[in-house]
Each structure stands twice: as structure tokens, then as C-alpha cells.
Amino acid sequence: MLRGAMPRDASAQSARLSSQFIARNRATLGQLGTTVEPHYDGSTVSLQFQATTKVGAVPLVSPTSGQIEYGLVVKPRFDWPGIGPMLSDMGWRVIPAPLALPLLPRSERNVPPWVLSAIVLFRIEALLNQLARRFELVEEHRSAPRGTVDWSNYAVRQMPRAHFTRVPCRFPDLRDDRALRSAIRFTLQKQFDSLAGQSSAGVFVIQLIELCNSLIERVRDAPPHPPTALQFDAWLRSPLKSSAFFDGLQAVQWTVDERGLGGLSDLEGLPWRMSMEQFFEAWVEAVLVGVSRRIGGTVRSGRKRQTLTPIEWEPPYVGSQKSLVPDLLLDRGDTTIIIDAKYKEHWEEMQERRWGDLEEELRERHRDDLLQVLAYANTTSAPHVIVCLAYPCRQTTWLSLKERGRLFHRAALRANERRIDLRLTALPMGVPMHKIVDALAEEFARED
């Protein structure tokens, strides 16, 4: 951060700049749940960043110039091929959330344009679903008079030409905002053109193209026009608008400005974030859907609240936790498979060290995970229940375990007439999905 001639007391100057840097960027870093602390080793001042389970990219202000000169990119601690390839495999179960922050000085090349297109299209769809309608004064020729008729125009222009059924009328009509619909049509057309050039990226892009086409049909009557700055200001000042309305306007603005998601290339990009806990759960859901296609069964997702089981308290107002919501359920005949996805390093730790050598805090958290997934076994009346804790791991760890036949840790217990099988396993994000599906399908099928 030091610029120009090196001061005599560089450490003192660095310490002051570090404090200013932290103060100016604390709120922005909080968007990613990241903290930063200064450290002094006796000769050098350094900054130590501490990340959580959120990934993304945010711009940072320089304490020297007061301008955005840095960008912080937080990646997953477990290896993955990138957010683009991952979303291509798993669909749009979760997508990154752009942040209301200035542009980053850089943008990530391995975030393909269709990732932002997916965000834009879903926002435009929500905008169209709730687009307000209003009365507008319309001027058109009609076969029957309506509203105010311009009789002089009718007598001078239409009657001499024998256009007796072209009556010039001016009347109020309930219509959607024409300028906004034109801006939406312009946005959708640009997104379609962008997606059409990426169709070789996979089925996911083809699905986005189909969604874009269906949205274009909804505004087919509006000519495509880019919105002006005055129109944007008028829309933003509109009262009683929902968050979907403003999110949709933001998506239009991104398209007009041709912005991309922020990360690690030479292009300006949008700041964004994503919870890896939610992302990993969605990844496991995509894997389980693949398993269901191999061995049969119906998948239910906690993300969609399909697995919710209420807890009935008496009286109701004294209750604490109101329900149990397992992450994923696979109903398959007399067997129910319950999977709880945990984005934690427990699996890696347990592979590297014996149980007795693990820190007490880590062992206690793992016990909590076990008790939680066993409690989920009571949310189903199936005679046979398989409960499974799924942790992430690195690609090398998974391949090594697979080669040695140690992908699953198994246990069993009986509850009256019911049989409950417990599985601990790891699902990497850097391995092709079909290989993970094969391993899980083989494990669950062997319980028949």
C-alpha cells in the first residue's frame, strides 16, 4: 500500500494504512462474512483475512487513493472445476447472488457468460410475473367509436377516402408499461444472442435458451429498445414497487452495460457471493437425483420444503424448534434414504487422524451431526431407513478411498421392528458426477 518514496518509519506508515484499509472495507468484507486483522512481526505489517463458508468477489478501496483498486476473491476450500462447469452439471438449483456494490477491477474468466444470463433471466421472469399495469391514453383507429372521437380528422381524412370504419379515437386503456416492456424485450434479445453462441457448453445452456424464448414470447408485441437514463430514474422512483421489480431493473441495467461476474480476469465484473453450504447441498441433491434414475425412487428436497415435518408442542407457544427439515429424502419402496449434507472438513480430518486424536470440539460437532441425522429417521414410517451424512472432500482423497474400498463407513441399529442403517461418506466436487452417482447407487442398491 506504500507509494512514492519509502518513509523512514515504514512500519508506522503501513500500520496506519492498514487501519484505514480495514475501516474503509469492513462493511464490504462483511458481505462475504470475511474478517481481516493486522499483524506485526517486529519488522513487517501484514493483513490476515479469515473466510467463512461464503465464496464470491467484492471490490476493496485503497486507503492511499480512496478508489477501488483491489478485489477480493474467495474460493471454496475444496477443489472444484469452477462455478460454471458445476452449474452446468447440477442445473440452476442455486445461483450466485450479485451484490449492490461497485464494479470490481477484474472479472473471472472461468465464470462463463451464461451464469450471469441465468441470473438475468430468472429476474426478468419474476419481473414479468408481477409487472404492474396502468391506464394509458391510447390513440388508434377503430371500427366503432370509443372515448373521444376526432370528428374533424374523420370528416377530412377518412370519409373522402371511403374509410368509414377507421374512426380516430383517443381513450384510456389498461396496458403494461410500454417502455419497460421494450426494455425487457431488448434485454431478452441480447441474452438470447449471447446464449446462442454458447449452445455447445451443455444441455443447461439449451434450457436457458428455451426459457429465454418463452419470455420473449410474453413481450413479443413490444419493439426492443434500450432504456434511457431518464427512464431508469423514473422507474426507480416509482412508489410501491416490490423487490422483484428492482431486481429486474438491475438485470436490465447489467445487460445494457454488458457486465460479467467478478473474479480473476482483465474485465470489469459484478461483485457476487454464494453460500457454499447451500451450494454443496444442491450438489448432493443433483447427485441423488442421478442415483434415483439408476435404482428408482422419488427424491424430496428440503430446499423446496418437501421434507418438512412439524414438531407439535403443547401448548404451541412454548415450543423452540418448530420442525425437522432433512436436506434430502429418497423414497424407494419400503426403504427411505435420508441424506444430510454438511459442508465441513470433518471427513478430511477423520481420514488423516484417529478418532481419539481429534480435537474435542471437532468430535463434539461430529456427534451433533450424528444425532441430528438419526433424529431425521423418525420423520418417516418406512420399515427400513438409511441415514447418511455426506461431507465434502478433495478429489485426491475420494479417489484414494475408492481405490481402497473405503468410501463408506457403515453402522446399524434397530428401533423396535425398524432397521436403521447409518452411512458416513464424502462427495467431492472435483470428480465427474457420474462417477459419484455410480458409487452411491451401488452402495444403496446393496441394501435391498
C-alpha positions in Angstrom: 0.0 0.0 0.0 3.0 2.3 0.4 3.6 4.6 -2.6 6.3 7.0 -3.7 9.4 7.4 -1.6 9.8 5.0 1.2 9.3 6.8 4.6 11.9 6.5 7.3 9.5 4.6 9.5 7.8 2.3 7.0 6.2 0.1 9.7 4.3 3.0 11.3 3.0 4.2 7.9 2.0 0.7 7.0 0.2 0.3 10.3 -1.8 3.5 9.7 -2.7 2.5 6.2 -3.7 -1.0 7.3 -6.1 0.5 9.9 -7.6 2.8 7.3 -7.9 -0.1 4.8 -9.8 -2.2 7.4 -12.1 0.7 8.4 -13.0 1.5 4.8 -13.6 -2.1 3.7 -15.1 -3.7 6.9 -18.8 -3.4 5.6 -17.9 -4.7 2.2 -15.9 -7.7 3.6 -18.9 -8.4 5.8 -20.9 -9.2 2.7 -18.8 -12.3 2.3 -18.6 -12.9 6.1 -14.8 -12.2 5.8 -12.8 -10.6 8.6 -9.4 -9.0 8.5 -6.8 -8.3 11.2 -3.4 -6.6 11.1 -0.3 -8.4 12.3 3.1 -7.1 13.1 6.1 -9.4 13.4 8.6 -6.8 14.5 9.6 -5.7 11.0 6.6 -6.0 8.7 2.9 -5.2 8.9 0.6 -7.8 7.2 -3.1 -8.3 6.9 -4.6 -11.7 7.7 -8.0 -12.5 6.1 -10.3 -15.1 7.6 -13.0 -16.5 5.3 -16.2 -18.4 6.3 -18.4 -20.7 4.1 -19.3 -17.9 1.6 -17.5 -17.6 -1.7 -17.6 -14.7 -4.2 -15.8 -11.5 -5.2 -16.0 -7.9 -3.8 -14.2 -4.7 -4.6 -11.9 -3.1 -2.0 -11.0 0.6 -1.5 -7.4 1.6 -1.4 -6.5 3.7 1.7 -4.0 5.6 -0.3 -6.2 6.8 -3.2 -9.7 6.3 -1.8 -10.5 4.5 -5.1 -11.4 0.9 -5.8 -8.1 -0.7 -6.7 -8.3 -4.2 -5.2 -10.6 -7.1 -5.5 -11.0 -9.9 -3.0 -11.9 -13.4 -4.4 -12.9 -16.1 -2.0 -12.9 -19.7 -3.5 -14.1 -23.0 -1.9 -11.6 -24.7 0.3 -12.3 -27.9 -1.6 -11.2 -28.2 -5.2 -13.9 -27.8 -7.9 -13.7 -27.2 -11.7 -15.3 -23.7 -11.3 -18.8 -22.4 -10.8 -19.7 -22.5 -14.5 -19.0 -26.2 -15.0 -20.6 -27.1 -11.7 -23.8 -25.3 -12.5 -23.8 -26.9 -15.9 -23.8 -30.3 -14.3 -26.3 -29.6 -11.5 -28.7 -27.1 -13.2 -30.0 -23.9 -11.6 -30.8 -25.3 -8.1 -28.8 -22.4 -6.7 -27.2 -19.5 -8.4 -24.8 -16.7 -7.3 -26.3 -13.6 -5.8 -24.9 -10.3 -7.3 -24.2 -7.6 -4.7 -25.2 -3.9 -4.7 -21.5 -2.8 -4.8 -19.3 -1.0 -7.3 -17.7 -3.0 -10.1 -14.6 -5.0 -9.5 -11.4 -4.1 -11.3 -11.3 -7.7 -12.6 -13.6 -10.5 -13.6 -13.1 -14.2 -13.6 -12.6 -15.9 -17.0 -13.8 -19.3 -15.8 -17.2 -17.8 -14.9 -18.9 -18.2 -18.3 -21.4 -15.5 -19.5 -24.4 -17.9 -19.3 -24.0 -17.9 -15.5 -25.0 -14.2 -15.4 -27.6 -14.9 -18.1 -29.3 -17.4 -15.8 -29.5 -14.8 -13.0 -30.8 -12.2 -15.5 -33.5 -14.5 -17.0 -34.8 -15.6 -13.6 -35.1 -11.9 -12.5 -36.8 -10.9 -15.7 -39.2 -13.8 -15.3 -40.1 -12.6 -11.8 -40.5 -9.0 -13.1 -42.9 -10.1 -15.8 -44.9 -12.2 -13.4 -45.7 -9.1 -11.3 -45.4 -6.3 -13.9 -47.8 -3.5 -12.8 -50.5 -2.5 -15.3 -51.8 1.0 -15.6 -54.2 3.1 -17.7 -52.6 4.9 -20.7 -54.2 7.3 -23.2 -54.2 5.4 -26.5 -54.8 6.9 -29.9 -55.9 4.5 -32.7 -58.4 4.0 -35.5 -61.3 1.8 -34.5 -64.3 0.4 -36.4 -66.6 1.6 -33.7 -66.2 4.9 -31.7 -64.6 4.7 -28.3 -63.7 7.5 -25.9 -63.1 10.9 -27.6 -63.5 10.9 -31.4 -61.6 13.3 -33.6 -64.6 14.1 -35.8 -62.7 16.7 -37.9 -60.0 14.2 -38.7 -62.6 11.6 -39.6 -64.5 14.0 -41.9 -61.5 15.5 -43.6 -59.2 12.4 -43.9 -61.2 9.2 -43.6 -64.6 9.9 -45.2 -63.2 11.3 -48.5 -61.2 8.0 -48.8 -64.2 5.9 -48.0 -62.5 4.7 -44.8 -65.8 4.8 -42.9 -64.7 2.1 -40.4 -61.4 3.9 -39.5 -62.7 6.2 -36.7 -59.8 8.1 -35.0 -60.3 7.7 -31.2 -58.5 8.7 -28.0 -59.3 6.6 -24.9 -57.8 5.3 -21.7 -56.7 1.7 -21.8 -55.2 -0.6 -19.2 -51.9 -1.7 -20.5 -48.4 -2.7 -19.3 -45.7 -0.1 -19.3 -44.7 0.0 -22.9 -41.3 1.5 -22.4 -40.4 -1.1 -19.7 -41.7 -3.9 -21.9 -39.5 -2.7 -24.7 -36.5 -2.6 -22.4 -37.3 -6.1 -21.3 -37.5 -7.2 -24.9 -34.2 -5.6 -25.6 -32.6 -7.4 -22.6 -34.0 -10.8 -23.6 -32.8 -10.4 -27.2 -29.3 -9.6 -26.1 -29.3 -12.5 -23.7 -30.6 -14.8 -26.4 -27.8 -13.7 -28.8 -25.2 -14.4 -26.1 -26.6 -17.8 -25.2 -26.9 -18.9 -28.8 -23.1 -18.6 -29.2 -22.6 -20.8 -26.1 -25.0 -23.7 -27.0 -22.1 -26.1 -27.2 -21.5 -25.6 -23.4 -24.1 -28.2 -22.5 -27.8 -29.0 -22.0 -28.1 -26.3 -19.3 -27.5 -23.6 -21.9 -30.1 -25.1 -24.2 -32.6 -25.0 -21.4 -31.7 -21.3 -20.8 -32.3 -20.6 -24.5 -35.7 -22.2 -24.2 -36.5 -20.1 -21.1 -35.4 -17.0 -22.9 -37.6 -17.8 -25.9 -40.6 -18.3 -23.7 -40.0 -14.9 -22.1 -39.6 -13.2 -25.4 -43.0 -14.5 -26.5 -44.5 -12.7 -23.5 -43.3 -9.4 -24.8 -43.4 -10.1 -28.5 -45.7 -7.1 -29.0 -43.1 -4.6 -27.7 -40.3 -3.4 -30.0 -36.8 -3.9 -28.5 -35.4 -0.6 -27.3 -32.6 0.1 -24.8 -33.9 2.2 -21.9 -32.6 5.8 -21.4 -31.2 7.1 -18.2 -34.3 9.2 -17.6 -36.5 6.1 -18.0 -34.4 4.2 -15.4 -34.7 7.1 -13.0 -38.5 7.3 -13.5 -38.8 3.5 -12.9 -36.6 3.6 -9.8 -38.7 6.5 -8.3 -42.0 4.5 -8.8 -43.7 4.0 -5.5 -44.9 0.7 -4.1 -42.6 -1.5 -6.2 -41.5 -4.9 -5.0 -38.0 -6.3 -4.7 -38.7 -8.3 -7.8 -39.3 -5.1 -9.7 -36.0 -3.5 -8.7 -34.1 -6.8 -9.2 -35.5 -7.0 -12.7 -34.4 -3.4 -13.4 -31.0 -4.2 -12.2 -30.8 -7.2 -14.6 -31.8 -4.9 -17.4 -29.0 -2.5 -16.4 -26.4 -5.2 -16.3 -27.4 -6.3 -19.8 -27.3 -2.7 -21.2 -23.9 -2.2 -19.6 -22.6 -5.7 -20.7 -21.3 -6.6 -17.3 -20.0 -10.0 -16.1 -19.5 -11.7 -12.8 -16.4 -10.7 -10.9 -13.3 -12.8 -10.3 -9.8 -13.1 -11.9 -9.5 -11.7 -15.5 -9.0 -8.3 -17.1 -12.6 -7.4 -17.5 -14.7 -5.4 -15.1 -17.2 -7.6 -13.2 -20.1 -7.6 -10.9 -19.5 -8.4 -7.2 -21.3 -11.6 -6.1 -21.5 -14.1 -3.3 -22.8 -17.6 -2.7 -23.2 -19.8 0.3 -21.2 -23.0 -0.1 -23.4 -24.7 2.4 -26.4 -24.2 0.1 -24.3 -24.9 -2.9 -23.0 -28.2 -1.6 -26.5 -29.3 -0.5 -27.7 -28.6 -4.1 -24.7 -30.5 -5.5 -25.7 -33.5 -3.3 -29.3 -33.2 -4.4 -28.2 -33.3 -8.1 -26.2 -36.4 -7.3 -29.1 -38.1 -5.5 -31.4 -37.3 -8.5 -28.9 -39.2 -10.6 -28.9 -42.1 -8.2 -32.7 -42.2 -8.3 -32.5 -42.7 -12.1 -30.2 -45.7 -11.6 -32.0 -47.5 -8.8 -35.5 -46.0 -8.8 -37.3 -43.9 -6.2 -38.6 -40.3 -5.7 -36.4 -37.5 -4.4 -37.7 -34.9 -2.0 -35.7 -31.8 -1.2 -35.5 -29.7 2.0 -34.6 -26.8 -0.2 -38.1 -26.9 -1.6 -39.6 -27.6 1.9 -40.7 -31.0 0.7 -39.2 -32.8 3.7 -40.7 -30.6 6.4 -42.0 -32.5 9.5 -43.7 -30.2 12.1 -42.9 -30.6 15.8 -46.2 -30.4 17.7 -45.7 -28.6 21.0 -48.4 -28.3 23.7 -49.1 -25.5 24.2 -47.8 -24.3 20.8 -46.3 -21.0 22.0 -43.8 -22.7 24.4 -42.0 -24.6 21.5 -38.5 -23.8 20.4 -37.7 -25.6 17.2 -40.9 -25.9 15.2 -39.9 -28.6 12.6 -37.4 -31.0 11.3 -36.3 -30.5 7.7 -33.9 -33.2 6.3 -31.9 -32.0 3.4 -32.8 -34.9 1.1 -35.1 -37.9 1.1 -35.2 -40.8 -1.5 -38.3 -42.9 -1.1 -37.8 -46.3 -2.7 -40.4 -49.0 -1.9 -40.1 -50.0 1.8 -36.8 -48.1 2.1 -36.3 -44.4 2.8 -32.8 -42.9 2.3 -32.2 -39.7 4.2 -29.1 -37.6 3.4 -27.9 -34.7 5.4 -25.2 -32.6 3.6 -22.6 -31.0 5.8 -20.1 -28.5 4.3 -17.4 -29.2 6.9 -13.9 -30.6 6.9 -14.8 -33.5 9.3 -14.2 -36.2 6.7 -10.7 -35.0 5.8 -9.8 -34.8 9.5 -11.2 -38.2 10.2 -9.2 -39.7 7.3 -5.9 -38.2 8.5 -6.1 -38.8 12.2 -7.7 -41.4 14.5 -10.9 -40.5 16.4 -9.0 -40.3 19.7 -6.5 -37.8 18.2 -9.2 -35.3 17.0 -9.8 -32.1 18.9 -12.7 -32.4 21.4 -14.6 -29.6 19.6 -14.5 -31.4 16.3 -15.6 -34.6 17.9 -18.5 -32.8 19.6 -19.6 -31.2 16.3 -19.5 -34.6 14.6 -21.6 -36.1 17.4 -24.1 -33.4 16.9 -24.3 -34.2 13.2 -24.9 -37.9 14.0 -27.7 -37.1 16.5 -29.3 -34.8 14.0 -29.4 -37.3 11.1 -30.6 -40.1 13.5 -33.4 -37.8 14.6 -34.4 -37.4 10.9 -35.0 -41.2 10.9 -38.2 -40.5 12.9 -39.6 -38.3 10.1 -40.6 -41.4 8.1 -42.5 -44.6 8.9 -40.7 -46.8 6.4 -39.6 -50.1 7.9 -36.1 -49.7 6.6 -34.3 -46.3 6.9 -30.8 -45.4 5.6 -29.5 -42.2 7.1 -26.4 -40.8 5.6 -24.0 -37.9 6.5 -22.4 -36.5 3.4 -19.3 -34.4 3.8 -17.2 -32.7 1.1 -13.6 -33.9 0.4 -10.8 -33.3 -2.0 -10.6 -35.2 -5.3 -7.4 -37.0 -4.3 -9.0 -38.1 -1.0 -12.0 -39.6 -2.8 -10.1 -41.4 -5.4 -7.8 -42.9 -2.8 -10.7 -44.1 -0.7 -12.5 -45.5 -3.7 -9.4 -47.5 -4.7 -9.2 -48.9 -1.2 -12.9 -49.6 -0.9 -13.4 -47.2 2.0 -15.8 -44.6 0.6 -18.4 -45.5 3.2 -18.3 -46.0 7.0 -21.2 -48.3 8.0 -23.2 -48.8 11.2 -26.6 -50.2 12.0 -29.2 -50.2 14.9 -32.7 -51.4 15.4 -35.6 -49.4 16.8 -38.4 -51.9 17.6 -39.3 -53.5 14.3 -37.5 -50.9 12.2 -34.0 -51.2 10.9 -31.8 -48.1 10.7 -28.6 -48.2 8.7 -26.1 -45.4 9.1 -23.6 -44.3 6.5 -20.8 -41.7 6.5 -19.4 -40.8 3.1 -17.8 -38.0 1.2 -18.8 -36.4 -2.1 -16.1 -34.4 -3.9 -17.0 -31.5 -6.2 -13.9 -32.0 -8.4 -14.9 -35.5 -9.7 -17.3 -36.1 -12.6 -20.8 -36.5 -11.3 -21.5 -39.9 -13.0 -18.6 -41.5 -11.0 -20.1 -40.3 -7.7 -23.6 -41.4 -8.8 -22.2 -44.9 -9.6 -20.6 -45.3 -6.2 -23.8 -44.1 -4.3 -26.1 -46.2 -6.4 -24.0 -49.3 -5.8 -24.0 -48.7 -2.0 -27.7 -48.1 -1.7 -28.7 -50.9 -4.0 -26.7 -53.4 -2.0 -29.1 -52.9 1.0 -32.0 -54.5 -1.0 
